[in-house]
Amino acid sequence: MNNSMLPLPGLSSASGKPVVVKFDGGLLSSDGGVLALREVEQRLRVADRLAACMIDPRAADQITHSLADVIRFRLLMISAGYEDGNDANALRRDPMFKMALDLSPIDRELCSQSTISRLENLPDVRALLRMGRAMVDLYCESFATVPKRITLDIDDTLDVVHGHQQLSLFNAHYDERCFLPIHVYDADSGHCVAVLLRPGKTPSGKEIRGHLRRLIRRIRLHWPQTRITIRGDSHYGRPEVMDWCDANDVGFILGLSGNSVLANQVEVIADAVRTQRAVGNLDVVRDWTETRYGAKSWSGPRRVAARIEATRQGLDIRYVVTNIGGGTAWWLYECLYCARGQAENLIKLHKTQLASDRTSCRSPLANQMRLLLHRCLLVDSHHPRRHSQGSPVGQGRVRHHPPATAEAGRPHQRDRSARAHRVRRRVSRGPAVPPPGEHALLPTAIAAGASAPFAATHRNP
């Protein structure tokens, strides 16, 4: 393939030196970075794990490109920024991609776009379930030692459809026809644990319970003694989810929509916050409290923490419901719940950097396969950063207990707002560290950059 060509004649000299142009540079590529990811993939064997979950219907004596090679090629394409399958028709001759698949630059061509399309449409429901379990196994194997506790952030995200794909629905909130796939991340490491394609509607409590049951059951096959905690917004604060977590020794802290009953229960402190802001002519006054609340659909009263904030625009109250026994209302909301914002950053990374919202296949099974491939890429790209920190679990781990004192839990940052104040009112304190038998959770007191607003200007009540 290195064709010998004559140089381009007749060019004038430059600075007294001759200019020679030749066309014998050989095979060139601008995608040398795939060789670095090749080293990671060889250690993790992601393509082999996924290929082992599928049944290849092709005749064994007529196969040129194995399933593992096709998957590996597709993963490397996405990692290099070629999320469209039709880019394979040009990249199949690229020397870097050939070397990444253990071929010489002058060896046979790699698979074409049609082969990749057949791969994406090959797995059935059972194969996709096996692949999802294989990725959970990979997550568990990434730890050098069994963790005592983990926190899983669960959230859904908008995935606008590109046509009339199956499972797509019109969502009035986003004003789009879309999917709303669920993402699950490890709050400590940022590892993508699971991703699931689903219709473009808010998930029901029964649906969420089923997804969590399968996921946690797989994790506990590896870590039966590990404390697991679920963290999510009000979409996931359903009675079915909370009852299941209580019955299976799973901690949770979930968003909770406000109502008149909750507002009446915190009205005393809310009024004090409003008064303090108005009397002092302040920009912001914030306080935290907790109460016991039980909706009619719940099995009983539960612990609810409230963040009450008064500004010049009015009063804003946010609630979270939890089965955590320890920690103050401030710690539960500001340090523990607000840290889930990092999961939204990871979802944004998944969509913008890896183009995981390119779910343009008609079949939902093919689109789920695409999501799995993009999820594997997040593992590959995350793995070198994780191990470069000197530990398979990484450094800068979030603490697993609430601060022992108010000062211990105060972020050491300079005051950014001299006008921000807080009402000096005592609220009920939980024990600094949950007693044995309670769920001791990650306070993630600023987990990976997810610090709460005004954290530098307010002390623990």
HELIX and SHEET records of a PDB file:
HELIX    1   1 VAL A   34  LEU A   44  1                                  11    
HELIX    2   2 VAL A   46  ALA A   51  1                                   6    
HELIX    3   3 ALA A   60  GLN A   62  5                                   3    
HELIX    4   4 LEU A   67  SER A   79  1                                  13    
HELIX    5   5 GLY A   85  ASP A   87  5                                   3    
HELIX    6   6 ALA A   88  LEU A   91  1                                   4    
HELIX    7   7 PRO A   95  ALA A  100  1                                   6    
HELIX    8   8 GLN A  113  GLU A  120  1                                   8    
HELIX    9   9 VAL A  125  GLU A  141  1                                  17    
HELIX   10  10 GLY A  205  HIS A  222  1                                  18    
HELIX   11  11 SER A  234  TYR A  236  5                                   3    
HELIX   12  12 PRO A  239  ALA A  247  1                                   9    
HELIX   13  13 SER A  260  GLN A  265  1                                   6    
HELIX   14  14 GLU A  267  GLY A  280  1                                  14    
HELIX   15  15 ALA A  329  TRP A  330  1                                   2    
HELIX   16  16 TRP A  331  TYR A  337  3                                   7    
HELIX   17  17 CYS A  338  ARG A  340  5                                   3    
HELIX   18  18 GLY A  341  THR A  352  1                                  12    
HELIX   19  19 PRO A  364  HIS A  387  1                                  24    
HELIX   20  20 ALA A  447  GLY A  449  5                                   3    
HELIX   21  21 ALA A  455  THR A  457  5                                   3    
SHEET    1   A 9 CYS A 192  LEU A 196  0                                        
SHEET    2   A 9 ILE A 182  ASP A 186 -1                                        
SHEET    3   A 9 ARG A 149  ASP A 156 -1                                        
SHEET    4   A 9 ARG A 227  GLY A 232  1                                        
SHEET    5   A 9 GLY A 251  LEU A 256  1                                        
SHEET    6   A 9 GLY A 314  THR A 322 -1                                        
SHEET    7   A 9 ARG A 302  THR A 311 -1                                        
SHEET    8   A 9 VAL A 284  TYR A 293 -1                                        
SHEET    9   A 9 ALA A 420  HIS A 421  1                                        
SHEET    1   B 3 ASP A 159  VAL A 160  0                                        
SHEET    2   B 3 GLU A 176  PHE A 179 -1                                        
SHEET    3   B 3 LEU A 169  ASN A 171 -1                                        
END                                                                             
